[in-house]
């Protein structure tokens, strides 16, 4: 299975350039993938040496995109996309650290933007990102002063709201935040808690191996996928019953399968981002739905009702894989 991603900002979930992270995978033979890339080139006729998702997303090439994703296209039934809504992942990780009740993540994420001023809510998310993202070996600065100040400001703005009640509970566990930051400064985690790539790879492997057959993932080169991390991903997946036979890195320019995964990841990220922002294209969203993984990390109920595969209940709370 060949894989690539789109929308990676590392651990910068609240202040990055994208709202959605997409991890795509395709199950195509090399020759079929090469024919698909050649057909896309023939239909688009761009002089660019390397094609990206942006070429397919241009209005004048809409027919090519519909062909690629359509039921009669080359990847239908042979591809998968795991989506991550970054703000929701951030809130989930925050709640996972500071609350005993995982359900607080969905409640806080969905109520926050409705109850609080948009600018104040964004400031809170940025501060939460700073709380959870710890530089190894850094100075022992007070734990997340900006975060606790932002949380307090939200509570004071809407003291009677359910969201404020959740925030009070989070703020009451400041000692946990301090212990977490001290631990991360001393011994950084092999898998940073905010990076969506590693759990997405795990979910991708679980999807393709669900029938019990071992799978090997061929992934576009990523600096974060070090030999040590790859070994741990494979080891932990096998330990938990995921039949991941291996994970190896390639240069996408040398593997047409990865190029197709790159197209799909970029297209999926844009379509999902537009749905999240309330400006979705119904036709493109309908074409994407068959590819979307049921275990995607998504908290926004309205957009998920449009993106979720037909067999998925639209009001399902997003499933979170907290680690690899």
C-alpha positions as CSV (number, residue, x, y, z in Angstrom):
1,X,0.0,0.0,0.0
2,X,1.5,3.3,-1.1
3,X,1.0,6.3,1.2
4,X,1.4,10.1,1.4
5,X,0.0,12.9,3.4
6,X,-1.2,16.5,3.0
7,X,-1.5,19.3,5.5
8,X,1.3,18.4,7.8
9,X,2.3,21.2,10.2
10,X,3.9,18.8,12.7
11,X,2.9,19.7,16.2
12,X,1.6,23.1,15.3
13,X,-2.1,22.2,15.2
14,X,-3.6,25.6,16.1
15,X,-1.3,28.0,14.3
16,X,-0.4,26.1,11.1
17,X,-1.4,26.7,7.5
18,X,-4.1,24.1,7.3
19,X,-7.1,23.0,9.4
20,X,-7.1,19.4,8.1
21,X,-4.5,16.7,7.9
22,X,-5.1,13.9,5.3
23,X,-3.3,10.6,5.0
24,X,-4.0,8.7,1.8
25,X,-3.1,5.2,0.7
26,X,-3.7,3.3,-2.5
27,X,-3.5,-0.4,-3.4
28,X,-2.4,-0.3,-7.0
29,X,0.2,-2.2,-8.9
30,X,3.1,-0.1,-10.1
31,X,2.2,-0.4,-13.8
32,X,-1.4,0.6,-13.2
33,X,-0.4,3.6,-11.1
34,X,2.1,4.6,-13.8
35,X,-0.7,4.4,-16.4
36,X,-3.0,6.5,-14.1
37,X,-0.3,9.2,-13.7
38,X,0.2,9.2,-17.5
39,X,-3.5,9.5,-18.1
40,X,-3.8,12.5,-15.7
41,X,-0.9,14.1,-17.5
42,X,-2.6,13.5,-20.9
43,X,-5.9,15.0,-19.7
44,X,-4.4,18.0,-18.0
45,X,-1.6,18.8,-20.4
46,X,0.4,21.0,-18.1
47,X,4.1,21.6,-18.8
48,X,4.9,21.1,-15.1
49,X,7.5,18.4,-14.4
50,X,5.8,17.3,-11.2
51,X,2.0,17.3,-10.9
52,X,0.4,17.9,-7.5
53,X,-3.2,18.0,-6.2
54,X,-3.4,21.7,-7.0
55,X,-3.5,20.8,-10.7
56,X,-6.5,18.6,-10.3
57,X,-8.3,21.1,-8.1
58,X,-8.3,23.9,-10.7
59,X,-11.8,24.6,-12.1
60,X,-10.8,23.9,-15.6
61,X,-9.6,20.3,-14.7
62,X,-12.8,19.4,-12.7
63,X,-13.6,16.7,-15.2
64,X,-10.3,15.0,-14.5
65,X,-10.8,15.1,-10.8
66,X,-14.3,13.6,-11.1
67,X,-12.9,10.9,-13.3
68,X,-10.1,10.1,-10.8
69,X,-12.5,9.8,-7.8
70,X,-15.5,8.5,-9.7
71,X,-17.0,4.9,-9.5
72,X,-15.5,4.2,-12.9
73,X,-12.2,5.7,-12.1
74,X,-8.9,4.0,-11.6
75,X,-8.7,4.2,-7.8
76,X,-12.3,3.4,-6.7
77,X,-12.3,0.6,-4.2
78,X,-8.5,0.7,-4.2
79,X,-7.8,3.7,-2.0
80,X,-8.4,5.1,1.5
81,X,-8.1,8.5,3.2
82,X,-7.7,9.0,7.0
83,X,-8.8,12.6,7.9
84,X,-7.8,14.5,11.0
85,X,-9.5,17.7,12.1
86,X,-6.6,19.5,13.8
87,X,-8.5,21.6,16.3
88,X,-10.4,18.6,17.5
89,X,-7.3,16.5,17.9
90,X,-5.8,19.3,19.9
91,X,-8.8,19.5,22.3
92,X,-8.8,15.7,22.6
93,X,-5.2,15.6,23.6
94,X,-5.7,18.4,26.1
95,X,-8.7,16.6,27.7
96,X,-6.7,13.3,27.7
97,X,-4.1,15.0,29.8
98,X,-6.2,17.0,32.2
99,X,-9.6,15.3,32.4
100,X,-10.7,11.9,33.6
101,X,-13.7,12.0,31.2
102,X,-12.9,11.5,27.5
103,X,-16.3,12.7,26.6
104,X,-15.3,16.2,27.6
105,X,-13.3,16.5,24.4
106,X,-16.4,16.4,22.1
107,X,-18.4,18.5,24.4
108,X,-15.8,21.3,24.8
109,X,-14.9,21.3,21.1
110,X,-18.5,21.6,19.9
111,X,-19.7,24.1,22.6
112,X,-16.6,26.3,22.7
113,X,-17.0,28.1,19.4
114,X,-20.7,28.6,20.1
115,X,-20.3,30.0,23.7
116,X,-17.1,32.0,23.5
117,X,-15.9,34.9,21.3
118,X,-14.1,33.5,18.2
119,X,-10.9,35.4,18.9
120,X,-10.8,34.3,22.5
121,X,-11.5,30.7,21.6
122,X,-8.7,30.7,19.0
123,X,-6.3,32.2,21.6
124,X,-7.2,29.4,24.0
125,X,-6.4,26.8,21.3
126,X,-3.1,28.4,20.5
127,X,-2.3,28.4,24.3
128,X,-3.3,24.8,24.6
129,X,-1.0,23.9,21.7
130,X,1.8,25.7,23.6
131,X,1.0,23.8,26.8
132,X,1.2,20.4,25.1
133,X,4.2,21.1,22.8
134,X,7.3,20.9,25.0
135,X,10.8,21.6,23.8
136,X,13.2,19.0,25.1
137,X,15.8,20.3,27.5
138,X,14.1,23.7,27.7
139,X,14.2,25.9,30.8
140,X,11.7,25.1,33.5
141,X,9.4,28.0,32.8
142,X,6.0,28.1,34.7
143,X,3.7,25.4,33.2
144,X,1.5,26.9,30.5
145,X,0.8,30.3,32.1
146,X,-0.7,31.5,28.8
147,X,-3.0,28.4,28.7
148,X,-4.4,28.8,32.2
149,X,-4.8,32.6,31.7
150,X,-6.7,31.9,28.5
151,X,-8.9,29.2,30.1
152,X,-9.7,31.6,33.0
153,X,-10.7,34.4,30.6
154,X,-13.2,32.0,28.9
155,X,-14.7,30.9,32.2
156,X,-15.2,34.5,33.2
157,X,-16.8,35.4,29.9
158,X,-19.5,32.6,30.2
159,X,-19.4,31.3,33.8
160,X,-22.7,29.5,33.7
161,X,-22.0,27.5,30.5
162,X,-21.3,23.8,30.4
163,X,-18.1,24.6,28.5
164,X,-16.9,26.8,31.3
165,X,-17.5,23.9,33.7
166,X,-15.2,21.6,31.7
167,X,-12.6,24.3,31.6
168,X,-12.7,24.7,35.4
169,X,-12.1,21.0,35.7
170,X,-9.1,21.2,33.4
171,X,-7.6,24.2,35.2
172,X,-8.0,22.3,38.5
173,X,-5.5,19.7,37.4
174,X,-2.6,22.1,36.9
175,X,-0.2,19.7,38.7
176,X,-0.8,17.2,35.9
177,X,0.3,19.8,33.3
178,X,3.4,20.6,35.3
179,X,4.3,17.0,35.6
180,X,3.8,16.4,31.9
181,X,5.9,19.3,30.9
182,X,8.7,18.3,33.3
183,X,8.7,14.7,32.0
184,X,8.7,15.8,28.3
185,X,11.6,18.2,28.9
186,X,13.6,15.4,30.6
187,X,12.7,12.5,28.4
188,X,10.9,13.5,25.1
189,X,8.3,11.1,23.8
190,X,9.3,9.1,20.8
191,X,6.0,10.1,19.2
192,X,5.1,13.7,19.9
193,X,1.5,13.8,21.2
194,X,0.3,16.4,18.7
195,X,1.7,15.1,15.5
196,X,-1.2,13.4,13.5
197,X,1.1,11.5,11.2
198,X,2.0,8.5,13.4
199,X,-1.5,7.5,14.5
200,X,-2.7,8.0,11.0
201,X,-0.2,5.5,9.7
202,X,-1.4,3.1,12.4
203,X,-5.0,3.5,11.4
204,X,-4.1,3.1,7.7
205,X,-2.3,-0.2,8.4
206,X,-5.3,-1.4,10.5
207,X,-7.7,-0.6,7.6
208,X,-5.8,-2.5,4.9
209,X,-5.1,-5.5,7.2
210,X,-8.6,-5.8,8.6
211,X,-9.2,-9.0,6.6
212,X,-6.2,-10.6,8.3
213,X,-3.8,-10.3,5.4
214,X,-0.4,-8.7,6.2
215,X,0.4,-5.4,4.6
216,X,3.5,-3.4,3.8
217,X,3.3,0.3,3.6
218,X,5.4,2.2,1.1
219,X,5.5,5.8,2.3
220,X,6.8,9.1,0.8
221,X,10.0,10.2,2.6
222,X,9.4,12.0,5.8
223,X,12.1,13.3,8.1
224,X,10.0,12.5,11.1
225,X,9.8,8.8,10.1
226,X,13.2,7.9,11.6
227,X,14.3,4.2,11.7
228,X,13.6,4.1,15.4
229,X,10.0,5.4,15.0
230,X,9.4,3.1,12.1
231,X,10.5,0.1,14.1
232,X,8.3,1.1,17.0
233,X,5.3,1.6,14.8
234,X,5.6,-1.8,13.3
235,X,6.3,-3.5,16.6
236,X,3.4,-1.9,18.4
237,X,1.0,-2.5,15.5
238,X,1.9,-6.2,15.5
239,X,1.5,-6.4,19.3
240,X,-2.0,-5.1,19.0
241,X,-3.0,-7.4,16.3
242,X,-2.5,-5.2,13.3
243,X,-0.8,-7.2,10.5
244,X,1.7,-4.6,9.5
245,X,4.5,-6.4,7.7
246,X,6.7,-3.4,7.3
247,X,7.1,0.3,6.5
248,X,9.6,1.6,4.1
249,X,10.3,5.1,2.6
250,X,10.6,6.0,-1.0
251,X,11.0,9.1,-3.1
252,X,7.6,9.9,-4.5
253,X,9.2,10.9,-7.8
254,X,10.4,7.3,-8.3
255,X,7.1,5.6,-7.4
256,X,3.9,6.3,-9.3
257,X,1.8,4.7,-6.5
258,X,3.0,7.3,-4.0
259,X,2.2,10.0,-6.6
260,X,-1.4,8.9,-6.8
261,X,-1.6,8.8,-3.0
262,X,-0.2,12.4,-3.0
263,X,-2.9,13.5,-5.4
264,X,-5.6,11.8,-3.3
265,X,-4.3,13.3,0.0
266,X,-4.2,16.8,-1.3
267,X,-7.6,16.6,-3.0
268,X,-9.1,15.1,0.2
269,X,-7.6,17.7,2.4
270,X,-9.1,20.5,0.3
271,X,-12.5,19.0,0.0
272,X,-12.7,18.2,3.7
273,X,-11.4,21.7,4.6
274,X,-14.1,23.3,2.5
275,X,-16.8,21.2,4.2
276,X,-15.4,22.1,7.6
277,X,-15.6,25.8,6.7
278,X,-19.2,25.5,5.4
279,X,-18.4,26.0,1.7
280,X,-18.3,22.4,0.6
281,X,-18.9,21.3,-3.0
282,X,-21.6,18.7,-2.8
283,X,-20.5,16.9,-5.9
284,X,-16.8,16.6,-4.9
285,X,-17.8,15.7,-1.3
286,X,-20.0,12.9,-2.6
287,X,-17.1,11.6,-4.7
288,X,-14.7,11.6,-1.7
289,X,-17.0,9.9,0.8
290,X,-16.3,6.3,-0.3
291,X,-12.6,6.8,0.4
292,X,-12.9,8.3,3.9
293,X,-11.9,6.1,6.8
294,X,-14.5,5.5,9.5
295,X,-11.9,6.0,12.2
296,X,-10.9,9.5,11.0
297,X,-10.4,12.0,13.8
298,X,-13.2,14.4,13.3
299,X,-15.3,16.4,15.9
300,X,-17.5,18.7,13.8
301,X,-20.8,17.0,13.5
302,X,-22.2,19.0,10.6
303,X,-19.3,18.5,8.2
304,X,-18.8,14.8,9.3
305,X,-22.4,14.1,8.3
306,X,-21.4,15.0,4.8
307,X,-18.0,13.4,4.7
308,X,-18.6,10.2,6.6
309,X,-19.0,6.9,4.5
310,X,-22.7,6.0,4.1
311,X,-22.4,3.1,6.6
312,X,-21.2,5.5,9.3
313,X,-23.7,7.1,11.6
314,X,-23.3,10.9,11.1
315,X,-23.5,11.7,14.8
316,X,-20.7,9.3,15.8
317,X,-18.1,10.9,18.1
318,X,-14.7,10.8,16.4
319,X,-12.6,7.9,17.4
320,X,-9.1,8.8,18.7
321,X,-6.0,6.6,18.7
322,X,-4.0,8.2,21.4
323,X,-0.7,6.7,20.4
324,X,1.1,4.1,18.3
